[in-house]
Amino acid sequence: MSQSEEYISEEFDIPNLPAVNADELTTTNDFYKLAFQYQRLMMVYESAVKQIETKLDILNKESKVNRKRNPIETVKSRIKSPDSIAAKLEKKNLPVTFDSMIKNLNDIAGVRVICPYISDIYAVRDMLLKQPDITLIAQNDYIEQPKESGYRSLHLVIEIPVYLSKTEHNVRVEIQLRTIAMDFWASLEHELHYKNTATVPDSVRRELFRVAETIAMTDREMEEIALELQALD
């Protein structure tokens, strides 16, 4: 085991055991030990999510107190299920272990921020990244450079400290920032791709892309209208 793996195992008190392997759980004690370790680890990720949600709530309330328009419409969060974690590790040809999960997956904890306008997305990003306890690890701007499917969103991977009674853990959280229109499209596109076992025809893919372009144009036009109305105040 490398020095970094030893640190991860020692910090979280997690041995290099498979996350899901019933054949190796030979005793009831082994099962309880593994379940407790997983529960403790997920509690750390959940705590990181709560901190991000609290920060976003404070930023939104600050705008309200200052009599400004709220830059955040809604906030959603989730923790990946054990099945999703194992499937993603297997897809990457990585070992299904706690160490591997911590080191290689940045989206175990996820927060989605829905904003009214595109400019709000970048404003919220900037406000978050100015906070001294948030470290930016990676950024993918699918608004400036949409995916081939037409998908648009701003993805951030950040690291935030979680303080427990005796330990401190730097936890990675993926934050997705979208407009209401982008979220509408992405939710339906996800539904079509992952709930439908049939291969999506090229004609449907082209139509999805066309709709994504229409939504993007609508986003820009609605923001221009909002700016015009603000200028009248």
C-alpha positions as CSV (number, residue, x, y, z in Angstrom):
1,M,0.0,0.0,0.0
2,S,1.3,3.5,-0.9
3,Q,1.9,6.2,1.6
4,S,-1.2,8.1,0.5
5,E,-3.3,4.9,0.8
6,E,-2.0,4.3,4.3
7,Y,-3.0,7.9,5.2
8,I,-6.5,7.5,3.8
9,S,-7.0,4.2,5.7
10,E,-5.6,5.5,8.9
11,E,-7.6,8.7,8.7
12,F,-10.9,7.0,8.2
13,D,-9.9,3.8,10.0
14,I,-10.8,1.8,6.9
15,P,-8.8,-1.3,5.9
16,N,-8.3,-2.2,2.3
17,L,-11.5,-4.4,2.1
18,P,-13.9,-4.8,-0.8
19,A,-16.9,-2.5,-0.5
20,V,-19.2,-5.3,-1.7
21,N,-18.0,-8.8,-1.5
22,A,-20.3,-11.2,0.4
23,D,-17.9,-14.2,-0.1
24,E,-15.2,-12.6,2.0
25,L,-17.6,-11.6,4.8
26,T,-17.1,-14.9,6.7
27,T,-18.4,-13.8,10.0
28,T,-21.2,-11.7,11.4
29,N,-18.5,-9.5,13.0
30,D,-16.9,-8.9,9.6
31,F,-20.2,-7.8,8.2
32,Y,-20.9,-5.4,11.0
33,K,-17.4,-4.0,10.8
34,L,-17.7,-3.3,7.1
35,A,-21.2,-1.8,7.5
36,F,-20.0,0.5,10.3
37,Q,-17.0,1.7,8.3
38,Y,-19.2,2.5,5.3
39,Q,-21.8,4.3,7.4
40,R,-19.0,6.4,9.1
41,L,-17.5,7.3,5.7
42,M,-20.9,8.3,4.3
43,M,-21.5,10.5,7.3
44,V,-18.4,12.5,6.5
45,Y,-19.6,13.0,2.9
46,E,-23.0,14.0,4.1
47,S,-21.5,16.5,6.5
48,A,-19.6,18.1,3.6
49,V,-22.8,18.4,1.6
50,K,-24.6,20.0,4.5
51,Q,-21.8,22.6,4.7
52,I,-22.1,23.5,1.1
53,E,-25.9,23.7,1.4
54,T,-25.5,26.0,4.4
55,K,-23.1,28.3,2.5
56,L,-25.5,28.5,-0.4
57,D,-28.4,29.3,1.8
58,I,-26.5,32.1,3.5
59,L,-25.5,33.6,0.2
60,N,-29.1,33.6,-1.0
61,K,-30.4,35.1,2.3
62,E,-27.7,37.8,2.0
63,S,-29.1,38.8,-1.4
64,K,-32.6,39.0,0.0
65,V,-31.5,41.2,2.9
66,N,-29.7,43.5,0.5
67,R,-32.9,43.7,-1.5
68,K,-31.2,42.1,-4.5
69,R,-32.6,39.3,-6.7
70,N,-31.9,35.8,-5.4
71,P,-29.2,34.1,-7.6
72,I,-30.3,30.7,-6.5
73,E,-33.7,29.1,-7.3
74,T,-33.3,25.7,-5.7
75,V,-30.5,23.4,-4.3
76,K,-30.6,19.6,-4.6
77,S,-28.1,17.2,-3.1
78,R,-27.4,13.5,-3.1
79,I,-24.9,10.9,-1.9
80,K,-24.1,8.1,-4.4
81,S,-25.6,4.7,-3.5
82,P,-23.3,1.7,-2.9
83,D,-24.4,0.2,-6.2
84,S,-23.5,3.4,-8.1
85,I,-20.1,3.6,-6.4
86,A,-19.3,0.0,-7.2
87,A,-20.5,0.3,-10.8
88,K,-18.4,3.4,-11.4
89,L,-15.3,1.8,-10.0
90,E,-15.8,-1.3,-12.1
91,K,-16.4,0.8,-15.2
92,K,-13.0,2.5,-14.6
93,N,-11.4,-0.9,-14.0
94,L,-10.5,0.1,-10.4
95,P,-10.7,-2.0,-7.3
96,V,-13.9,-1.8,-5.4
97,T,-12.4,-0.8,-2.1
98,F,-12.9,2.1,0.3
99,D,-9.4,3.4,-0.5
100,S,-10.1,3.3,-4.2
101,M,-13.4,5.1,-3.8
102,I,-12.0,7.9,-1.7
103,K,-9.0,8.4,-4.1
104,N,-10.7,8.1,-7.5
105,L,-14.3,9.3,-7.3
106,N,-15.0,13.0,-7.0
107,D,-18.8,12.8,-7.2
108,I,-19.7,10.6,-4.2
109,A,-21.2,13.7,-2.7
110,G,-23.0,15.9,-5.1
111,V,-24.8,19.3,-4.9
112,R,-26.9,20.7,-7.8
113,V,-27.6,24.5,-7.8
114,I,-30.4,25.8,-10.0
115,C,-30.1,29.4,-10.9
116,P,-32.5,31.8,-12.7
117,Y,-30.0,33.1,-15.2
118,I,-26.6,32.1,-16.7
119,S,-24.9,35.1,-15.1
120,D,-26.1,33.9,-11.7
121,I,-24.2,30.6,-12.2
122,Y,-20.9,32.4,-12.5
123,A,-21.8,34.8,-9.7
124,V,-22.5,31.9,-7.3
125,R,-19.4,30.1,-8.4
126,D,-17.3,33.2,-7.7
127,M,-18.9,33.7,-4.3
128,L,-18.2,30.1,-3.2
129,L,-14.6,30.0,-4.4
130,K,-13.8,33.2,-2.5
131,Q,-14.5,31.4,0.8
132,P,-11.2,30.4,2.4
133,D,-12.2,26.8,3.4
134,I,-13.2,25.9,-0.2
135,T,-10.4,24.7,-2.6
136,L,-11.2,24.3,-6.3
137,I,-9.9,20.9,-7.6
138,A,-11.4,20.9,-11.1
139,Q,-13.8,22.9,-13.3
140,N,-15.6,21.8,-16.4
141,D,-17.6,24.6,-18.2
142,Y,-20.2,22.9,-20.3
143,I,-21.9,26.2,-20.8
144,E,-19.1,27.7,-22.8
145,Q,-18.3,24.3,-24.4
146,P,-21.4,22.2,-24.4
147,K,-21.2,18.4,-24.7
148,E,-21.9,16.8,-28.1
149,S,-25.4,15.9,-26.8
150,G,-26.2,19.6,-26.2
151,Y,-25.8,19.2,-22.4
152,R,-25.0,22.5,-20.6
153,S,-23.9,23.0,-17.0
154,L,-21.0,24.3,-15.0
155,H,-19.3,21.5,-13.0
156,L,-17.0,22.2,-10.0
157,V,-15.1,19.7,-7.9
158,I,-14.2,21.3,-4.6
159,E,-12.6,20.2,-1.4
160,I,-13.9,21.3,2.0
161,P,-12.8,20.3,5.5
162,V,-15.1,18.4,7.7
163,Y,-14.2,18.6,11.4
164,L,-15.2,15.7,13.7
165,S,-14.6,15.4,17.4
166,K,-11.0,14.1,17.0
167,T,-10.2,14.3,13.3
168,E,-10.3,16.6,10.2
169,H,-11.2,15.3,6.8
170,N,-10.8,17.1,3.5
171,V,-13.7,15.9,1.4
172,R,-14.4,16.4,-2.3
173,V,-17.8,17.4,-3.5
174,E,-19.1,17.9,-7.0
175,I,-21.2,21.0,-7.6
176,Q,-23.3,21.3,-10.7
177,L,-24.7,24.8,-11.5
178,R,-27.5,25.1,-14.1
179,T,-30.3,27.4,-15.1
180,I,-33.9,26.2,-14.7
181,A,-34.0,25.5,-18.4
182,M,-30.7,23.6,-18.5
183,D,-31.9,21.4,-15.6
184,F,-35.2,20.7,-17.3
185,W,-33.4,19.5,-20.5
186,A,-30.8,17.5,-18.6
187,S,-33.4,15.7,-16.4
188,L,-35.4,14.6,-19.5
189,E,-32.3,13.7,-21.4
190,H,-31.2,11.5,-18.5
191,E,-34.6,9.9,-18.3
192,L,-34.5,9.0,-22.0
193,H,-31.0,7.6,-21.9
194,Y,-31.0,5.7,-18.6
195,K,-34.6,4.6,-18.3
196,N,-34.9,3.4,-21.9
197,T,-33.1,0.1,-22.7
198,A,-33.3,0.7,-26.5
199,T,-30.6,2.4,-28.4
200,V,-31.4,6.0,-29.0
201,P,-31.7,6.6,-32.7
202,D,-29.6,9.3,-34.4
203,S,-32.7,11.2,-35.3
204,V,-33.7,11.5,-31.6
205,R,-30.1,12.6,-30.7
206,R,-30.3,15.4,-33.3
207,E,-33.7,16.5,-32.0
208,L,-32.4,16.5,-28.4
209,F,-29.5,18.7,-29.6
210,R,-31.8,21.0,-31.4
211,V,-34.0,21.4,-28.3
212,A,-30.8,22.1,-26.2
213,E,-29.8,24.9,-28.6
214,T,-33.3,26.4,-28.4
215,I,-33.2,26.3,-24.6
216,A,-29.8,27.9,-24.6
217,M,-31.1,30.7,-26.8
218,T,-34.1,31.1,-24.5
219,D,-31.8,31.4,-21.5
220,R,-29.9,34.2,-23.2
221,E,-33.0,36.1,-24.3
222,M,-34.7,35.9,-20.9
223,E,-31.5,37.3,-19.3
224,E,-31.5,40.2,-21.8
225,I,-35.1,41.0,-20.9
226,A,-34.3,40.8,-17.2
227,L,-31.4,43.3,-17.7
228,E,-33.7,45.7,-19.6
229,L,-36.3,45.6,-16.8
230,Q,-33.6,46.2,-14.2
231,A,-32.4,49.3,-16.1
232,L,-35.9,50.8,-15.8
233,D,-35.8,50.7,-12.0
